[in-house]
Amino acid sequence: MPPEPLPTRDWRDDARFAAQFVRAPVATASVWPSSTALARTVADAALRPDGPRRPGGPVVVELGAGSGAFTVELARRLGGRGRHLAVELNPALAHHLAERLPTVEVVPADVAELPTLLAVRGLPAVGSVDVVVSGLGWSATRPGRDDSLLPVVASTLASGGVFVQFGYTFTRWAGPARALEQELRELYGEVTTSPTVWRNLPPAVVHRAAGPVRT
Ligand SMILES: C[S@@+](CC[C@H](N)C(=O)[O-])C[C@H]1O[C@@H](n2cnc3c(N)ncnc32)[C@H](O)[C@@H]1O
């Protein structure tokens, strides 16, 4: 039987996300979900043909999936191959995402628990993930701080694994954004940044960091 078609973007998902911003602005970190153009740029970086290869397909973990802007695009490209986990703290958004995308393993939890969340799903906390896609804001990644999430993410990746994080262009010169780029350069062998995606509100760039450096 052919796979169920994936849902297309719906204004009600955008409205649901905006309502959660009103409820929890710091954690939600954005008034509006990412655009389809940004989701495509993120998925291009995450699932490049020269990226990690694994028989049966890659293990992809999404952090801060929200209303699923990146989730739908990643699921479309994976086409049922590999494993696709989507971690989301907000229970209302996580619940809706799980209903909307039954093929994705939605994890309603805090990314601060990432190693445990992976381990209980049969994925060793170190070196078991091929691609991590982050839609998180600074309040959850905490770049440049002692409790930064970025080294934890890097340790979950297999050698040759890829981490993708977007950031808003207008904040690129702020302290946390610069700390993020600096940390990525320390943690990975190769870091590249996309041109600005203008068809997003606000415009954004996508960082791709590949090959976690083992110390
Ligand atoms: C900027 S939104 C991005 C949502 C979606 N990826 C997009 O691009 O439209 C950040 C998302 O991360 C979630 N989030 C924030 N802190 C989190 C945490 N500690 N653990 C898991 N998810 C978190 C928020 O609830 C929100 O849905």
Ligand as a Chemical Component Dictionary entry (heavy atoms), coordinates in Angstrom:
data_LIG
# 
_chem_comp.id                   LIG 
_chem_comp.type                 NON-POLYMER 
_chem_comp.pdbx_formal_charge   0 
_chem_comp.three_letter_code    LIG 
# 
loop_
_chem_comp_atom.comp_id 
_chem_comp_atom.atom_id 
_chem_comp_atom.alt_atom_id 
_chem_comp_atom.type_symbol 
_chem_comp_atom.charge 
_chem_comp_atom.model_Cartn_x 
_chem_comp_atom.model_Cartn_y 
_chem_comp_atom.model_Cartn_z 
_chem_comp_atom.pdbx_ordinal 
LIG C1  C1  C 0  11.624 29.094 17.379 1  
LIG S1  S1  S 1  10.432 27.786 17.700 2  
LIG C2  C2  C 0  10.748 26.788 16.245 3  
LIG C3  C3  C 0  9.630  25.848 15.915 4  
LIG C4  C4  C 0  9.767  25.147 14.544 5  
LIG N1  N1  N 0  10.956 24.332 14.482 6  
LIG C5  C5  C 0  9.812  26.183 13.450 7  
LIG O1  O1  O 0  10.918 26.439 12.940 8  
LIG O2  O2  O -1 8.755  26.735 13.117 9  
LIG C6  C6  C 0  11.240 26.899 19.032 10 
LIG C7  C7  C 0  10.486 25.650 19.507 11 
LIG O3  O3  O 0  11.295 24.999 20.498 12 
LIG C8  C8  C 0  10.482 24.563 21.577 13 
LIG N2  N2  N 0  11.338 24.487 22.767 14 
LIG C9  C9  C 0  11.820 25.519 23.507 15 
LIG N3  N3  N 0  12.558 25.079 24.528 16 
LIG C10 C10 C 0  12.575 23.719 24.429 17 
LIG C11 C11 C 0  13.158 22.683 25.194 18 
LIG N4  N4  N 0  13.895 22.981 26.272 19 
LIG N5  N5  N 0  12.960 21.406 24.827 20 
LIG C12 C12 C 0  12.203 21.101 23.711 21 
LIG N6  N6  N 0  11.609 22.039 22.943 22 
LIG C13 C13 C 0  11.784 23.344 23.297 23 
LIG C14 C14 C 0  9.392  25.645 21.669 24 
LIG O4  O4  O 0  8.245  25.176 22.354 25 
LIG C15 C15 C 0  9.156  25.956 20.192 26 
LIG O5  O5  O 0  8.154  25.123 19.654 27 
# 
loop_
_chem_comp_bond.comp_id 
_chem_comp_bond.atom_id_1 
_chem_comp_bond.atom_id_2 
_chem_comp_bond.value_order 
_chem_comp_bond.pdbx_ordinal 
LIG C1  S1  SING 1  
LIG S1  C2  SING 2  
LIG S1  C6  SING 3  
LIG C2  C3  SING 4  
LIG C3  C4  SING 5  
LIG C4  N1  SING 6  
LIG C4  C5  SING 7  
LIG C5  O1  DOUB 8  
LIG C5  O2  SING 9  
LIG C6  C7  SING 10 
LIG C7  O3  SING 11 
LIG C7  C15 SING 12 
LIG O3  C8  SING 13 
LIG C8  N2  SING 14 
LIG C8  C14 SING 15 
LIG N2  C9  SING 16 
LIG N2  C13 SING 17 
LIG C9  N3  DOUB 18 
LIG N3  C10 SING 19 
LIG C10 C11 SING 20 
LIG C10 C13 DOUB 21 
LIG C11 N4  SING 22 
LIG C11 N5  DOUB 23 
LIG N5  C12 SING 24 
LIG C12 N6  DOUB 25 
LIG N6  C13 SING 26 
LIG C14 O4  SING 27 
LIG C14 C15 SING 28 
LIG C15 O5  SING 29 
# 
